[in-house]
Amino acid sequence: MPAYEVLYSPLFREHRPEEYHPENPSRLDYAIEGLKANDLWKNVREPEEATLNDLLGVHERPYVERVRELSKSSGNLDPDTYVSPGTWNAALKAFGASREAALSAMERKGLYLALVRPPGHHSGRNGKAFNAPTLGFCIFNNIAGAAKLVEALDGKAVIIDFDAHHGNGTQEIFWNDPNVIHIDIHETDIYPWSGHEHEVGGRDAKGTKVNIPMPHYSRDDDYIFVWREIVVPIVENLDPKVILISAGFDGFLGEHLTTLRLTERFFRYAGSTLSKYSLAVILEGGYDVGLRKGLPAFIEGHLSGMETEETVHPSYETLKTVEKIIEIQKEWWEI
């Protein structure tokens, strides 16, 4: 049996807004509720904090120091992104948990869930990334910290980001790094307005960044088709020891930040297709029903050990998107 662990700390609740904000501690309640309902709230352990040097492997010192200083009281990094007196310690713990999940996945095959907040994939080296107007609720880039560790140990790292929003911070951090493959499937033409098909990496890293901008109102059939046609073949080309997942569930039907209409069906399928790989799953977005239903479905799919068979009928827009991406990416991948 593959291992299964949850890395969680009450400190993640200490990053809290003074007034209502969608990224708040109740997100953890929804996630834990969903995990408990599916007998997945088990093997829970407290992770270690990251060190300042760990952070500086990803972010520039002025940005890190700015976060630390602002976290001495409640305030805002930008109009979308708040800090509170608990933010610094919560963010250090989240960054550490993500690295620890990656290390565990390297050491023993399984699924290691870093149930963390604040999230991270919009955070670049100096904060805002790729001309995005804000940090999009993120503080430090947790998945980048995990990828740096895996890259150091294994020579390469593979990230799959299925949050509804493009992981622009992650892309920026690794834009010129040919050893970090970043596959990002997200809704097109929404915040942070990056992640277009032609964004394939810097001069020495072309083809290592794979962007899949999905049409508005995409459903399970669309996502399953794209996952099967692009994501799975690239992963099989790579055959990595570990896959790092930027796991956002804000594309779930009933979440309200995007137009995507995904259900348990897609997330269970996605998890099942990766069942032969060791995963470090690092929480990004998802604010209610996506956490209660999408998160456990993805985990169950992976732990089942069997790939789900799905017959799908994607939209015309999705077919055209796949055609365009394959035309761009076939220079580097067998797809």
N, C-alpha and C positions, 0 to 999 in steps of 0.2 A: 504493500500500500504506500502511495506517496504521502509525504508529510503534509500536515496542514497546521498552520499557526496564525494567530492574530496578534499583531503588535499594537498595543493600545495603552494610552496613559490618560488619567483624569486631567493631566495638565493641558491636553488638547482643548478642554472646555474653557480654559482661562483666557483665551483669545476671544473677547466678547465685545459687541458693540454697545454704545450707550443708548442708542435708539434702534428701531427695527432695521435689520439688514438681512438679506437672504442667506448670507454666509454667517451663520450663528451656531452656538453650541447644540441646538436642537437637531441639527443634521446628524450628529452622532447618535441621538436617541432613535431616529428613524432607521439608521443603518443597523444598530444593535437589535432593534425590534425585528427587522427582517432576518437577521442572522439567527436570532433565537427561535423564530417561527419555523426555521428550516434546520434546526439542530446544528448550526454552524458557529454558535457563540461558545467556543471551546478552545482549549490550548491557547489561552490568552496570556500574554506576558508583557511586562513593562520593558520598553526599550531604553537604551542609553541615550543621553544627550549627545548631539554633535559638538565638536570643538570649534573654536573660532577658526582654526586652520582648515578644518573640513569645509567651512563656509567659504573661506578665501580661495579654495580650489575651484569654486564656481563663480562667486561674485566678487566684484571689486570692493576694496576696503571702504571707500567713502559711502557706498550704498549700505553696506553692513552696519557701519557706525551710525548712519542716519536712522536706520531702523531701531538700533539699540537706544539711541538718544530719545527718539519720539515715543518709544515704548515706556518711558518713565512716567507718562501720563496718558490720558485718552486723547486721541486726535486722528488726523487723516494723513496718509501718504499722498492721496489724490482723491478726487471726488467719489471713486468707487471703493477705495481700499482704506480701511480704518486700522488703527493700532490702539491697544489698551495696555494697562500695566502688566497684563499676563502674556502679551504677544511675544516678547523676546524669548521667554522660556518655552512657550508652546512651540514656537517656530524652530528653536534649537532641537527640541525633542522630536518634532516631526521630521526634520532633516536627518537626525540620527536614526530614527525608526526606519526610514526609507533605505538608508545605507545598510542597516542591520538586516532588513528583509532581503536585500540583494545578496549580502554575504551568506545568509542562510540558504538561499536558493542555489548559490554556487556550491555549497558544501553538501547539500542533500536534496534530491529531487522532491519537489512538492510545490505547494502554493502557500506563499507567505504574504498575508494581507497587512499592509501598513495602513491602519485605520486612523488617518491623521487629518488634522487641520491646524493651522491654515493651509490651504492648497498652494500649488507652486508653479504650474506649467506656463503661466503668462509672465513670470519673472525672469528678466534677462540679466546679463552680467552687471549692469548698472541700474537695474530696476526696470523701467518701461523698455519694451523691446520692439524692434521692427516698426517703428513709428506708431505703435499703439498709443492711444490717448491716456490710458491708465494701466495700472497693474492688474486690473480685473479680479480683485479680491485676494490676490496672491502676495506672499511675503518672500520666502526663499524657494528656489527651484529644487524641490525634493527629488524628483526623478533624475535631474541632472547630477545631483550628489550621488545617487545610486549608480548612474551610468559611469561616472568617473571612477568609482570603485571597481566596477566590473571590468571596465577598460584596462585599468591598471593590473588586474589579476589575470585577465584572459586575452588581452590584446585587442578586443573589440566589444562593443555592446550593441544590443538591439532594443529599441524602444518602440512600442505600439501605443499610440494615444487615440482612444475612441471617445474622449470627451466631445460634447457637441461643438465646442469652440476650439479653434486652432491653437496648438501649443507653441505660440510664437516665441516665448522665452526660451524654451528648450531648443527650438530651431536656431535661434540666434547664437546660443552658447556653443552649439556644435556645428555651426554653418560651415566652417572650414576644417572640420575634423573628419577624415575619411574612415576612421575606425568606429564611429558611432552612426548606426543606421537608424533613422527616425522615420517611422511610418505613421502618418497622421490622417485620420478619417474624421471629418467634421462638416458641419453645415456651411454651405457657401455664403459669402457676402453678408456675414454678420460679424460682430465683435470677435477678434481684433482686426478684421478686414485684411488678413494675410492668409497664407497657406494655399496659394493658387498652384495649379498643376505644373507650371513652368519653374517653380521654386524647387530646384533639385540639388542645391548645395553650392558652396564656393568653388573656386577654380580647381583646387586639389581634392575636392570631395564631391564632385558631381555624381549624381545617382544615389548618393547615400541619404538623401532627403526625399521622401516619397509623400507627396500631398494628394489627398483624395477629397476634394470639395464636393459634398453631396447636395443634390437639389433640395430646395425647400419642400417640406411635407413628405420627405422620404420615409418609407415604412420598412418593416422587417425584410420584405422581399428585396428591396433595393440594397439594403445594407448587407444581407446575406450574399447576394450576387457579387457585390464589389469585394467583399471579404474573400469569397471563394476564388474570384478571378485575379485579384491583385495581391492581397495580403498573404494568403496561404502560400502561393507559389514563391513569393520573395522569401518568406520564412524558410521554406523548404530548400531554396537555393543556399541559404546561410547555415541552416542546421545548427543554431546556437545552443550552447549549454544552458543558458538562462535567457528569458525574455522579460524585460521590464515593461509593465503596463501602467500607463497614465490612465487610470480608471475613472472616467467621468460618466455619470448616469443622468445627466441633464437633458439627454435626447429622448428620455422615456416619455411615452404618452401620458399627459397629465402634469408633467413639469411645464413651467410657463416661461422659460427664458428663450426658447427656440420654437420652431415649427415642426421639429422632428416628431415622429409618431412610432417610436420603437416600443417593443414589449419584451417580456421574458424570452420570447422565442429567439430573437436575435442574440441576446446576451448569453443564453444557454448554448446556442450554436457556436458562437465565437469562442467560448470557454472550451467547448468540446474539441474544436479543431486544434487547440494548443495543448491537449492533454498529455502529449508525449514530451513536453518541455517543462522545465522547472520555471515557475513564475514568481516574480516579486510584483505584487499588485499594490499600487500606491494611489490612494484616493485623491481625486481632483474634484470635479463638480458633482451635482446631484443634490437636490434640496428637499425632497419629500418622497414621492412614490417611487422614483428611480432608485433611491437607496433601499427602500423597503422591499422592492421586487426585483430590480435589475441586478443589484449587487449579489444577492444569494443565487440568482439564476446563473450568472457567470461562473461563480465558484462551483456550483453543482455540476455545470457542464464540464468543467475541467476535471473535477474529482471523479466523474463517472468513468473516465478512461476510454470512452467510446465516442467517436465522431458522429454527430447527429446527421442524418440524411434529410435534406430539405429540397423540395421542388418549389421553384420560385418563378415569379412573373414580374420582373423589374419594369419600371417605367421607361418610356422612350428617352427621357432626359438622363436617366441613369445609364442606359446603354451607350448613349453618346459620351457621357463622362468617362466611362471605362475605356471606350475606344480611343479617346484623346489621351488618357493617361498611359495606356499601353504604347501608343505611338511615341510618346516622350520617353518612357522608361525602358523600352525594349533595347535601347543602346547598352544598358547595364545589367538587365535582368532577363531571365528566361520566363517571360510571361506572354 
